[in-house]
């Protein structure tokens, strides 16, 4: 039996440049703003919402708060008794929430689900925050007593590329410069007013310090406070919603395909497993290929843009060949040829990505989906990809342990 389509009706993103901890605001305030903003942008009514799914990584660590779904019930009197759930998969937490929402909708359990991704991160010092993030790896083996474990892990990803295929760090600098440039066009991006250039990203020293090995400050995603709320709906509800809004159902984006895989949690185990394979992270590649197959597309050239998980420049370098823009190990070609730039053959991270837009860990997957929706509905503003009809997202948790790829199309 053919599965029914699951639609995304739109949503709202908080300003990722804000420091909510400095404003002395609770994580629930961030969730509430995303929810209330989403009502204005989508015209959804509280009575339409039948469940709320929350993606969050480490609320218990950053702000001593778990059980986040319960806060959604406080947002409107109509929500008394509303079923809520929280999902955790490190940086892929809200992508997992989206997959679960899709399954519930296709099973006929709920017609309209509010998906909230949220993380409050600026409560912690850089060292403490790095330690919290280390729990997304195998903590006792990879993170305990290690300063900034994730820059080290993703630096090792670059080292594996260098060993197997060769890697020029200038190409990583170009990725960083592109994402910062795109972020300047995004009114919600954390770095929209920051100075950055390719020359700066290439440099190493006082103004671009080394974090670990080849990973410099400009190679890293941002520590970000942020929340996103969007709405996922059944075909029947979407049809009613389209009629209410005076638009055609075909104008509402849907999830055409998805892939979800889990690799060994330890980075060394991933590398050992892939030693005789062309793809350095084969389970990431499989999530992408599964999404292509479910969407009925043959390769990346059936896409108009990609929003990928550039927690570090090395993870975007990996995504370029794993999506199939180049042969394995040749991601540099797409960088040199301008393929991934805004206006290129297949732009990557027109939003600015995690490096430019920001990376509130539990919100990133939802933010990527919302940006995909903006692209295919022509509402991305200054970072709009011309005539975008189909956009892929790749959200990864840990050192590419949890991999979720979605294809959003109109």
N, C-alpha and C positions, 0 to 999 in steps of 0.2 A: 504494500500500500504506500502510495506517495505521501511523504511527510508534508504537512502544511507549512507554508512560509511563515517565518517569524520576522516581524517588522520592527524597525526602530523609529519612533515617532519624533525624536529630537530630544533636546535636553539643555543643560546649563553647566558651565564650568566657572568656578570661582577664579579670581585673579591670583595666579600662581606667584606673583611677586609679594603678596602680603605675608606678614609675619604674625600669625594668629596668637602665638604664645606671647609676643611682645604686646599685643592688644589685650592680653589677659582674657582670652576667650576660650571656652571649652570646645572640645572636638565636636560636640553636638551642635554648637553654633555654626560651625562650618557645614555640617550636614544640612542644617535647617536652611542656610542661605542657598545652597545648591538646590534643595527641594523647592523653595519658594521661587527662585529664579526660573526653575524648569516649568513651573505652572505658567509663568508669564510668556515664556518662549513657545510653549507647545499648546497652550489653552486646554490642557488636561484638567479635569475636575477631580478633587479628592475622592469623590464617590466612584470614579472610574478605576481606582487603584485597588487591586485585589490582594497584593502581597508586596513586600519590600525585601530585596536581597542586597546585602551590604558586603562590599569587598574591602577588607582591611588587613594589613599585615601584623602590626605590632602595637596596637593601642595600649595593651597592658604594660609595655615597656616605655614607650614615649610619654604617655600621659596617665598611666595607672588606671586605664579604663578598658574593660572588656564589655561584652554583652551589648554591642553597639546597636543591634537591630531594635532593641527596646526603645531607644530614643526616637526612632521614626514615629512611633505610636503617639508621641506627645505633639506632633506637628499639626494635627487637626483633630477635632472631636470625632470626625468620621472614621478615624483609625483605631478606635477602641476595639481590641480583640483582633486587629489585623495580624495575619501570620507574617513573621519576619525571620530571616536567617542571616548569619554571617559566614563568609567564606574566606579561607586563608590559603594562599599558595605563594607566599613571599611576594615578589614584585608582580606576579600574575594573579593576585587575589581577585581583582574585579573582573578579569577575563573569565575566571572560573565561575564567578557569580553570574556572568552573562550566559555561559554555557548551561548552567543549571536553570536559569530563567527560561532559556530556549526549550529545554527538555520539559519543564513544567507546562509551558504553553502548548507544545506539540502533543503532550499527553492529555490536553483538555482540562487541566486542573485549574489554571488561571488564564484569564483573557488579557490582562494588562498588569505588568509588574514594574514597579519602580526599582531601578538598579542604581545604587549609590556606591561610588568608590571614594575612599577618604583616608587621609593620613595626616597627622599632626606631628611634624618631625623637629621643629626648631625649639623644642623644649630641652634638647640634649646638646652637650658640647660635641665638637667634631670627633673626639676620641671615644666618648660614650656612645654617640650615634653610630660610629663605625662598628663598635662592639655589638650593638643591637642588630645592625644589619648582618653581622656575622652569623646570627642564628639562622639565616636563610641558607647557609652552607652546613657542612657537618661540623658543628661548633667545636667539639672537643679535639677534632683532628685538624681542622683548617683555620679556626678563628681564635680559639682561646689563647690569650697572651700575644696575639698578633695585632700590630697597629694597622688599621685600615685594611682588613682582610680582603675586601672585594676588589679594590684596585690591584692588589697582588694577584688575585685569581684571574681577573680579566687581562692583566699584564701577561700572565702565563699563556692566555689564549693567543696573544700576539706572538709570544715566543714559539708556540707550536706552529703557527703560520710561517714564521721566519725559518724554522727548521725544515719544514716540509716543502714550502713553496718559495720562500723569500718574502721579505716584508720591508718596505721603506716607510719609516715613520712620517715622512712628508705627506704620504697619502692619508695617514690618520689625521694630520693637521688640516688637510683639505676638508675632510669630513666635518671636523669641528667648526671650521670657518663657514661652511655651507649652512650648518644648523644654526649657528649664531646669526647669520645673515637672514635666514628664513624667520627666525624668532623676532627680528626687528619689525616684521610685518604683522605680527600676531599680538593683538591688544591684551591678551591674557597671559602672554609669555613672561616668565620670570626674568629673562635677560634682555627684554626688549630695549632697554636703555643702556645696556652695558657696551663697553668698547671691546671689540675683538677683531682680529684680522688674521689672515693666513700667516703673515710674517710673525705675528705674536704667537700663534699656535705652534709654529716651527721652533720658536726660541725655547731655551731652558735656562732658568736663572732666577733672579730676584722677583721678576714679574710673571713668571710661569714656572713655579717650583715643581720639582719632581716629587710625585707622591709615592710611587713604587716602580722601580725599573724604568721601562719605557713610558709608563703612564704619568703624564703631567696634569696639572690642574685643568688645562683646557681640554683634556681627553675625558674628563669626568662629567657625568650628569649632575644635576643640582640637588641640594638638600631643600626640600620644598614642603610647605604647608598647602594643602589643596583638597578640593572635593568636586565631584562631578555627579550629577543626577540625570539619568535619561530613562526613557520608557520603552519597554519591549512589549509587543502586542501580537495577538493572534490575527489571522487573516480576517476573521469576522469582525473583530473589534476595530482593526485598521480600516476596514471598509466603512464602518459606521462613523469612525473618526474622520475619514476623508470626506464623507458626505456632510458632516457637521462643519468642516472647515471649508467646504466648497472647492475641493481639489479632487483630482483623479487618484484612485488607489495606486496607480502606476507611478505617481510622483513621490510616493513614500518609500524610502529605502528598506531593503530587507537583507537578512543574512543569507547569502547564497551558498556558502560553504564554510566549513570549519575543520580544524585539525587540532588534536590534543594528545600530547605524549608526555611521558615522564622518563627521564634519563637517570642513571645513578647519581646520587646526590654529591658524591665526592668528585671533584674536578679531575683528579688523576685517573679515576676509574673511567670517566668519559673518554679521556684521551687514549687510554689503553685500549678501550673497546673499539675505537675508531682507527687504530694504528694501520690497518690494512685497507682502509676505505678512502675514497676520494674526499668525502665530506668530513671535516673535522668534528662536527657535531651532528651525527646522522639522525638523532632523534628530533632535533630541530628541523632538519631537512624533511623528515617524514611528516611532521605536523603541517608543514607548508604544502607538500605534495598531496596529503589527504584533503586539505582545504581546496586545492585546485580541482581534484577529482570530484569532490562533492558539489563544487560550483559548476562543473562541466566545462572548465577552461583547460587549455592544453599547456600553457606556460605563463611566465610572468608578463609576456608581451600582450596578453589579453587584459592586463591591468592598466589603469591610468595613473596610479600613485600608490605608494606604500607608506604606512606609518609603522616604523619598526622600533624595536627596543634598544636604543643606543645608550644604555647605562654607561658605557664607555665607547670610545671610538672603535675599539677592537670588536665590540659586539655588532656594530653596524657594518664594519668591514666583513665580518662573518656573514651577516644577513645578505649582503650583496650577492655573493656567489651561491648561498644556500637558497635564495629565491630564484636563482637561475639567470641573473643578468649576465653572468660570465661563467666560464668553466671553473671548476674548483681551483682555488688558489690564485685566481686571476682578477680578483675584485678591483685591483688597481686600474684595470682597463676602463671600467665604468666611471671611475673617479676622474681619470685623465681626459676622457672623452666628454665629460660634462653630462653624462647620461642621468645622474642622480640629482642634478641641480633643478631648482624651480625653473621651468621652461625647457628642461631636458627631455629626453625620450621617455624616461620613467622616473619622475621625481621621488625622492625618498625624504620623508619627514618635512613636508612643506610647512608644518606647524612650528618647526624648530626642534621637534623631538624632545627626548629627555634632557639632552645637553642644553638646548636652547629654551624650550617651553618650560621645563621643570619636571621633577620626578617625585611627586608625593606617592610613595611606593604603592599603597593600596588603591590609589585612584588612577594609576597610569593606564591600565587596560580599558577602563571606561572612557578615559580621555581620548585614547586612540580611536575607539569606536565612535565617539561623538565627532571627532575631527573627520573621520571617514564619512559620516552622515553629512557634515557640512560640505565636504567636497562634492559628493554626488548630488546634493541639492543646490549647488551653486551659491552657498551662503558663507563661504570661507573668507570673504573679503579680500584683503590685499594679498593673501597667500593662496588664493584660489588657483587650482590647476584647471586650465581651460578645457571645457567640455568633459570633465571627469564623470564617468558613469560607473566605474568599478574600482574599488580601493581595497587593498589588503592591509591587515594589521597583524603584527607579531608581538606578542607580550610574553616575556620569559621571566621565570622566577628562579632565584638562586643563580648558579653559574650555568644557565641554560638547562636546569633540571626540569622545571615545569615549562612546557612550551604550548602556547595557544595561538593559533593562526585563524583569522576570520576574513572572509571575503564579503564586503558590503557592496551592494549594487542597487541601482534604481531601474 
